[in-house]
Amino acid sequence: LGDHLGIRREEEDTIIEFSSGILSVSRLSLMAEQCIAIVNYELDRANL
């Protein structure tokens, strides 16, 4: 998740280095609050 300026390349490299994977909720550019709402909805649907 980033802000309206996006994530700098150096920050993205660090995030990828420490991540266990990459998750995408949409092909569109979304606001952080929209991503969180989508993930919460899907977790609720899966009863997690």
mmCIF file of the N, C-alpha and C atoms, coordinates in Angstrom:
data_MODEL
# 
_entry.id   MODEL 
# 
loop_
_atom_site.group_PDB 
_atom_site.id 
_atom_site.type_symbol 
_atom_site.label_atom_id 
_atom_site.label_alt_id 
_atom_site.label_comp_id 
_atom_site.label_asym_id 
_atom_site.label_entity_id 
_atom_site.label_seq_id 
_atom_site.pdbx_PDB_ins_code 
_atom_site.Cartn_x 
_atom_site.Cartn_y 
_atom_site.Cartn_z 
_atom_site.occupancy 
_atom_site.B_iso_or_equiv 
_atom_site.pdbx_formal_charge 
_atom_site.auth_seq_id 
_atom_site.auth_comp_id 
_atom_site.auth_asym_id 
_atom_site.auth_atom_id 
_atom_site.pdbx_PDB_model_num 
ATOM 1   N N  . LEU A 1 1  ? 0.849   -1.172  0.000   1.00 0.00 ? 1  LEU A N  1 
ATOM 2   C CA . LEU A 1 1  ? 0.000   0.000   0.000   1.00 0.00 ? 1  LEU A CA 1 
ATOM 3   C C  . LEU A 1 1  ? 0.893   1.232   0.000   1.00 0.00 ? 1  LEU A C  1 
ATOM 4   N N  . GLY A 1 2  ? 0.533   2.164   -0.823  1.00 0.00 ? 2  GLY A N  1 
ATOM 5   C CA . GLY A 1 2  ? 1.283   3.410   -0.884  1.00 0.00 ? 2  GLY A CA 1 
ATOM 6   C C  . GLY A 1 2  ? 0.354   4.598   -0.766  1.00 0.00 ? 2  GLY A C  1 
ATOM 7   N N  . ASP A 1 3  ? 0.902   5.755   -1.000  1.00 0.00 ? 3  ASP A N  1 
ATOM 8   C CA . ASP A 1 3  ? 0.086   6.960   -0.983  1.00 0.00 ? 3  ASP A CA 1 
ATOM 9   C C  . ASP A 1 3  ? -0.112  7.455   -2.411  1.00 0.00 ? 3  ASP A C  1 
ATOM 10  N N  . HIS A 1 4  ? -0.569  8.686   -2.553  1.00 0.00 ? 4  HIS A N  1 
ATOM 11  C CA . HIS A 1 4  ? -0.837  9.221   -3.888  1.00 0.00 ? 4  HIS A CA 1 
ATOM 12  C C  . HIS A 1 4  ? 0.435   9.391   -4.719  1.00 0.00 ? 4  HIS A C  1 
ATOM 13  N N  . LEU A 1 5  ? 1.599   9.353   -4.083  1.00 0.00 ? 5  LEU A N  1 
ATOM 14  C CA . LEU A 1 5  ? 2.868   9.470   -4.798  1.00 0.00 ? 5  LEU A CA 1 
ATOM 15  C C  . LEU A 1 5  ? 3.436   8.110   -5.190  1.00 0.00 ? 5  LEU A C  1 
ATOM 16  N N  . GLY A 1 6  ? 2.897   7.068   -4.588  1.00 0.00 ? 6  GLY A N  1 
ATOM 17  C CA . GLY A 1 6  ? 3.416   5.733   -4.870  1.00 0.00 ? 6  GLY A CA 1 
ATOM 18  C C  . GLY A 1 6  ? 4.595   5.390   -3.975  1.00 0.00 ? 6  GLY A C  1 
ATOM 19  N N  . ILE A 1 7  ? 5.179   4.250   -4.215  1.00 0.00 ? 7  ILE A N  1 
ATOM 20  C CA . ILE A 1 7  ? 6.315   3.774   -3.429  1.00 0.00 ? 7  ILE A CA 1 
ATOM 21  C C  . ILE A 1 7  ? 7.572   3.934   -4.272  1.00 0.00 ? 7  ILE A C  1 
ATOM 22  N N  . ARG A 1 8  ? 8.617   4.491   -3.650  1.00 0.00 ? 8  ARG A N  1 
ATOM 23  C CA . ARG A 1 8  ? 9.886   4.643   -4.371  1.00 0.00 ? 8  ARG A CA 1 
ATOM 24  C C  . ARG A 1 8  ? 10.488  3.266   -4.652  1.00 0.00 ? 8  ARG A C  1 
ATOM 25  N N  . ARG A 1 9  ? 11.277  3.174   -5.693  1.00 0.00 ? 9  ARG A N  1 
ATOM 26  C CA . ARG A 1 9  ? 11.868  1.899   -6.117  1.00 0.00 ? 9  ARG A CA 1 
ATOM 27  C C  . ARG A 1 9  ? 12.669  1.255   -4.987  1.00 0.00 ? 9  ARG A C  1 
ATOM 28  N N  . GLU A 1 10 ? 13.440  2.065   -4.238  1.00 0.00 ? 10 GLU A N  1 
ATOM 29  C CA . GLU A 1 10 ? 14.248  1.520   -3.143  1.00 0.00 ? 10 GLU A CA 1 
ATOM 30  C C  . GLU A 1 10 ? 13.357  0.912   -2.063  1.00 0.00 ? 10 GLU A C  1 
ATOM 31  N N  . GLU A 1 11 ? 12.243  1.580   -1.768  1.00 0.00 ? 11 GLU A N  1 
ATOM 32  C CA . GLU A 1 11 ? 11.307  1.064   -0.774  1.00 0.00 ? 11 GLU A CA 1 
ATOM 33  C C  . GLU A 1 11 ? 10.662  -0.227  -1.265  1.00 0.00 ? 11 GLU A C  1 
ATOM 34  N N  . GLU A 1 12 ? 10.296  -0.256  -2.527  1.00 0.00 ? 12 GLU A N  1 
ATOM 35  C CA . GLU A 1 12 ? 9.676   -1.449  -3.095  1.00 0.00 ? 12 GLU A CA 1 
ATOM 36  C C  . GLU A 1 12 ? 10.636  -2.633  -3.044  1.00 0.00 ? 12 GLU A C  1 
ATOM 37  N N  . ASP A 1 13 ? 11.903  -2.403  -3.349  1.00 0.00 ? 13 ASP A N  1 
ATOM 38  C CA . ASP A 1 13 ? 12.898  -3.475  -3.290  1.00 0.00 ? 13 ASP A CA 1 
ATOM 39  C C  . ASP A 1 13 ? 13.013  -4.039  -1.870  1.00 0.00 ? 13 ASP A C  1 
ATOM 40  N N  . THR A 1 14 ? 13.009  -3.158  -0.868  1.00 0.00 ? 14 THR A N  1 
ATOM 41  C CA . THR A 1 14 ? 13.089  -3.595  0.527   1.00 0.00 ? 14 THR A CA 1 
ATOM 42  C C  . THR A 1 14 ? 11.853  -4.389  0.921   1.00 0.00 ? 14 THR A C  1 
ATOM 43  N N  . ILE A 1 15 ? 10.690  -3.910  0.520   1.00 0.00 ? 15 ILE A N  1 
ATOM 44  C CA . ILE A 1 15 ? 9.438   -4.610  0.829   1.00 0.00 ? 15 ILE A CA 1 
ATOM 45  C C  . ILE A 1 15 ? 9.445   -6.005  0.212   1.00 0.00 ? 15 ILE A C  1 
ATOM 46  N N  . ILE A 1 16 ? 9.843   -6.106  -1.039  1.00 0.00 ? 16 ILE A N  1 
ATOM 47  C CA . ILE A 1 16 ? 9.878   -7.399  -1.731  1.00 0.00 ? 16 ILE A CA 1 
ATOM 48  C C  . ILE A 1 16 ? 10.884  -8.338  -1.076  1.00 0.00 ? 16 ILE A C  1 
ATOM 49  N N  . GLU A 1 17 ? 12.013  -7.797  -0.631  1.00 0.00 ? 17 GLU A N  1 
ATOM 50  C CA . GLU A 1 17 ? 13.044  -8.606  0.013   1.00 0.00 ? 17 GLU A CA 1 
ATOM 51  C C  . GLU A 1 17 ? 12.515  -9.291  1.276   1.00 0.00 ? 17 GLU A C  1 
ATOM 52  N N  . PHE A 1 18 ? 11.676  -8.600  2.037   1.00 0.00 ? 18 PHE A N  1 
ATOM 53  C CA . PHE A 1 18 ? 11.183  -9.133  3.301   1.00 0.00 ? 18 PHE A CA 1 
ATOM 54  C C  . PHE A 1 18 ? 9.799   -9.766  3.207   1.00 0.00 ? 18 PHE A C  1 
ATOM 55  N N  . SER A 1 19 ? 9.192   -9.748  2.036   1.00 0.00 ? 19 SER A N  1 
ATOM 56  C CA . SER A 1 19 ? 7.833   -10.281 1.909   1.00 0.00 ? 19 SER A CA 1 
ATOM 57  C C  . SER A 1 19 ? 7.851   -11.776 1.605   1.00 0.00 ? 19 SER A C  1 
ATOM 58  N N  . SER A 1 20 ? 6.746   -12.425 1.931   1.00 0.00 ? 20 SER A N  1 
ATOM 59  C CA . SER A 1 20 ? 6.621   -13.845 1.605   1.00 0.00 ? 20 SER A CA 1 
ATOM 60  C C  . SER A 1 20 ? 5.863   -14.044 0.298   1.00 0.00 ? 20 SER A C  1 
ATOM 61  N N  . GLY A 1 21 ? 5.360   -12.957 -0.268  1.00 0.00 ? 21 GLY A N  1 
ATOM 62  C CA . GLY A 1 21 ? 4.642   -13.024 -1.531  1.00 0.00 ? 21 GLY A CA 1 
ATOM 63  C C  . GLY A 1 21 ? 3.992   -11.697 -1.856  1.00 0.00 ? 21 GLY A C  1 
ATOM 64  N N  . ILE A 1 22 ? 3.437   -11.619 -3.032  1.00 0.00 ? 22 ILE A N  1 
ATOM 65  C CA . ILE A 1 22 ? 2.774   -10.402 -3.485  1.00 0.00 ? 22 ILE A CA 1 
ATOM 66  C C  . ILE A 1 22 ? 1.310   -10.723 -3.725  1.00 0.00 ? 22 ILE A C  1 
ATOM 67  N N  . LEU A 1 23 ? 0.449   -9.855  -3.252  1.00 0.00 ? 23 LEU A N  1 
ATOM 68  C CA . LEU A 1 23 ? -0.988  -10.024 -3.399  1.00 0.00 ? 23 LEU A CA 1 
ATOM 69  C C  . LEU A 1 23 ? -1.542  -8.824  -4.145  1.00 0.00 ? 23 LEU A C  1 
ATOM 70  N N  . SER A 1 24 ? -2.380  -9.088  -5.118  1.00 0.00 ? 24 SER A N  1 
ATOM 71  C CA . SER A 1 24 ? -3.046  -8.019  -5.856  1.00 0.00 ? 24 SER A CA 1 
ATOM 72  C C  . SER A 1 24 ? -4.544  -8.207  -5.725  1.00 0.00 ? 24 SER A C  1 
ATOM 73  N N  . VAL A 1 25 ? -5.249  -7.129  -5.385  1.00 0.00 ? 25 VAL A N  1 
ATOM 74  C CA . VAL A 1 25 ? -6.703  -7.217  -5.261  1.00 0.00 ? 25 VAL A CA 1 
ATOM 75  C C  . VAL A 1 25 ? -7.413  -6.676  -6.491  1.00 0.00 ? 25 VAL A C  1 
ATOM 76  N N  . SER A 1 26 ? -6.683  -6.012  -7.376  1.00 0.00 ? 26 SER A N  1 
ATOM 77  C CA . SER A 1 26 ? -7.295  -5.443  -8.575  1.00 0.00 ? 26 SER A CA 1 
ATOM 78  C C  . SER A 1 26 ? -6.218  -5.065  -9.580  1.00 0.00 ? 26 SER A C  1 
ATOM 79  N N  . ARG A 1 27 ? -6.605  -5.057  -10.836 1.00 0.00 ? 27 ARG A N  1 
ATOM 80  C CA . ARG A 1 27 ? -5.698  -4.559  -11.874 1.00 0.00 ? 27 ARG A CA 1 
ATOM 81  C C  . ARG A 1 27 ? -5.706  -3.039  -11.905 1.00 0.00 ? 27 ARG A C  1 
ATOM 82  N N  . LEU A 1 28 ? -6.730  -2.460  -11.287 1.00 0.00 ? 28 LEU A N  1 
ATOM 83  C CA . LEU A 1 28 ? -6.865  -1.010  -11.226 1.00 0.00 ? 28 LEU A CA 1 
ATOM 84  C C  . LEU A 1 28 ? -6.069  -0.445  -10.057 1.00 0.00 ? 28 LEU A C  1 
ATOM 85  N N  . SER A 1 29 ? -5.743  0.823   -10.129 1.00 0.00 ? 29 SER A N  1 
ATOM 86  C CA . SER A 1 29 ? -5.120  1.518   -9.014  1.00 0.00 ? 29 SER A CA 1 
ATOM 87  C C  . SER A 1 29 ? -6.213  1.871   -8.014  1.00 0.00 ? 29 SER A C  1 
ATOM 88  N N  . LEU A 1 30 ? -6.070  1.387   -6.781  1.00 0.00 ? 30 LEU A N  1 
ATOM 89  C CA . LEU A 1 30 ? -7.086  1.601   -5.754  1.00 0.00 ? 30 LEU A CA 1 
ATOM 90  C C  . LEU A 1 30 ? -6.502  2.369   -4.578  1.00 0.00 ? 30 LEU A C  1 
ATOM 91  N N  . MET A 1 31 ? -7.384  3.016   -3.829  1.00 0.00 ? 31 MET A N  1 
ATOM 92  C CA . MET A 1 31 ? -6.970  3.668   -2.592  1.00 0.00 ? 31 MET A CA 1 
ATOM 93  C C  . MET A 1 31 ? -6.776  2.596   -1.526  1.00 0.00 ? 31 MET A C  1 
ATOM 94  N N  . ALA A 1 32 ? -5.885  2.855   -0.557  1.00 0.00 ? 32 ALA A N  1 
ATOM 95  C CA . ALA A 1 32 ? -5.582  1.884   0.492   1.00 0.00 ? 32 ALA A CA 1 
ATOM 96  C C  . ALA A 1 32 ? -6.839  1.424   1.208   1.00 0.00 ? 32 ALA A C  1 
ATOM 97  N N  . GLU A 1 33 ? -7.748  2.352   1.507   1.00 0.00 ? 33 GLU A N  1 
ATOM 98  C CA . GLU A 1 33 ? -8.972  1.975   2.222   1.00 0.00 ? 33 GLU A CA 1 
ATOM 99  C C  . GLU A 1 33 ? -9.830  1.018   1.400   1.00 0.00 ? 33 GLU A C  1 
ATOM 100 N N  . GLN A 1 34 ? -9.799  1.140   0.079   1.00 0.00 ? 34 GLN A N  1 
ATOM 101 C CA . GLN A 1 34 ? -10.547 0.225   -0.777  1.00 0.00 ? 34 GLN A CA 1 
ATOM 102 C C  . GLN A 1 34 ? -9.929  -1.171  -0.731  1.00 0.00 ? 34 GLN A C  1 
ATOM 103 N N  . CYS A 1 35 ? -8.601  -1.237  -0.750  1.00 0.00 ? 35 CYS A N  1 
ATOM 104 C CA . CYS A 1 35 ? -7.913  -2.536  -0.675  1.00 0.00 ? 35 CYS A CA 1 
ATOM 105 C C  . CYS A 1 35 ? -8.235  -3.241  0.632   1.00 0.00 ? 35 CYS A C  1 
ATOM 106 N N  . ILE A 1 36 ? -8.197  -2.496  1.727   1.00 0.00 ? 36 ILE A N  1 
ATOM 107 C CA . ILE A 1 36 ? -8.486  -3.077  3.035   1.00 0.00 ? 36 ILE A CA 1 
ATOM 108 C C  . ILE A 1 36 ? -9.923  -3.578  3.088   1.00 0.00 ? 36 ILE A C  1 
ATOM 109 N N  . ALA A 1 37 ? -10.855 -2.815  2.544   1.00 0.00 ? 37 ALA A N  1 
ATOM 110 C CA . ALA A 1 37 ? -12.263 -3.231  2.525   1.00 0.00 ? 37 ALA A CA 1 
ATOM 111 C C  . ALA A 1 37 ? -12.442 -4.511  1.716   1.00 0.00 ? 37 ALA A C  1 
ATOM 112 N N  . ILE A 1 38 ? -11.778 -4.610  0.572   1.00 0.00 ? 38 ILE A N  1 
ATOM 113 C CA . ILE A 1 38 ? -11.879 -5.809  -0.271  1.00 0.00 ? 38 ILE A CA 1 
ATOM 114 C C  . ILE A 1 38 ? -11.313 -7.022  0.456   1.00 0.00 ? 38 ILE A C  1 
ATOM 115 N N  . VAL A 1 39 ? -10.147 -6.882  1.070   1.00 0.00 ? 39 VAL A N  1 
ATOM 116 C CA . VAL A 1 39 ? -9.531  -8.000  1.789   1.00 0.00 ? 39 VAL A CA 1 
ATOM 117 C C  . VAL A 1 39 ? -10.410 -8.424  2.961   1.00 0.00 ? 39 VAL A C  1 
ATOM 118 N N  . ASN A 1 40 ? -10.929 -7.469  3.728   1.00 0.00 ? 40 ASN A N  1 
ATOM 119 C CA . ASN A 1 40 ? -11.824 -7.809  4.841   1.00 0.00 ? 40 ASN A CA 1 
ATOM 120 C C  . ASN A 1 40 ? -13.067 -8.539  4.350   1.00 0.00 ? 40 ASN A C  1 
ATOM 121 N N  . TYR A 1 41 ? -13.634 -8.098  3.251   1.00 0.00 ? 41 TYR A N  1 
ATOM 122 C CA . TYR A 1 41 ? -14.815 -8.747  2.674   1.00 0.00 ? 41 TYR A CA 1 
ATOM 123 C C  . TYR A 1 41 ? -14.505 -10.196 2.306   1.00 0.00 ? 41 TYR A C  1 
ATOM 124 N N  . GLU A 1 42 ? -13.379 -10.410 1.635   1.00 0.00 ? 42 GLU A N  1 
ATOM 125 C CA . GLU A 1 42 ? -13.014 -11.767 1.216   1.00 0.00 ? 42 GLU A CA 1 
ATOM 126 C C  . GLU A 1 42 ? -12.709 -12.659 2.415   1.00 0.00 ? 42 GLU A C  1 
ATOM 127 N N  . LEU A 1 43 ? -12.076 -12.115 3.448   1.00 0.00 ? 43 LEU A N  1 
ATOM 128 C CA . LEU A 1 43 ? -11.826 -12.903 4.660   1.00 0.00 ? 43 LEU A CA 1 
ATOM 129 C C  . LEU A 1 43 ? -13.136 -13.282 5.340   1.00 0.00 ? 43 LEU A C  1 
ATOM 130 N N  . ASP A 1 44 ? -14.088 -12.355 5.382   1.00 0.00 ? 44 ASP A N  1 
ATOM 131 C CA . ASP A 1 44 ? -15.405 -12.660 5.952   1.00 0.00 ? 44 ASP A CA 1 
ATOM 132 C C  . ASP A 1 44 ? -16.104 -13.756 5.155   1.00 0.00 ? 44 ASP A C  1 
ATOM 133 N N  . ARG A 1 45 ? -16.025 -13.686 3.838   1.00 0.00 ? 45 ARG A N  1 
ATOM 134 C CA . ARG A 1 45 ? -16.655 -14.707 2.986   1.00 0.00 ? 45 ARG A CA 1 
ATOM 135 C C  . ARG A 1 45 ? -16.051 -16.081 3.227   1.00 0.00 ? 45 ARG A C  1 
ATOM 136 N N  . ALA A 1 46 ? -14.751 -16.110 3.529   1.00 0.00 ? 46 ALA A N  1 
ATOM 137 C CA . ALA A 1 46 ? -14.063 -17.379 3.763   1.00 0.00 ? 46 ALA A CA 1 
ATOM 138 C C  . ALA A 1 46 ? -14.152 -17.815 5.228   1.00 0.00 ? 46 ALA A C  1 
ATOM 139 N N  . ASN A 1 47 ? -14.859 -17.027 6.043   1.00 0.00 ? 47 ASN A N  1 
ATOM 140 C CA . ASN A 1 47 ? -14.995 -17.306 7.482   1.00 0.00 ? 47 ASN A CA 1 
ATOM 141 C C  . ASN A 1 47 ? -13.655 -17.375 8.186   1.00 0.00 ? 47 ASN A C  1 
ATOM 142 N N  . LEU A 1 48 ? -12.747 -16.480 7.821   1.00 0.00 ? 48 LEU A N  1 
ATOM 143 C CA . LEU A 1 48 ? -11.428 -16.438 8.471   1.00 0.00 ? 48 LEU A CA 1 
ATOM 144 C C  . LEU A 1 48 ? -11.342 -15.293 9.445   1.00 0.00 ? 48 LEU A C  1 
# 
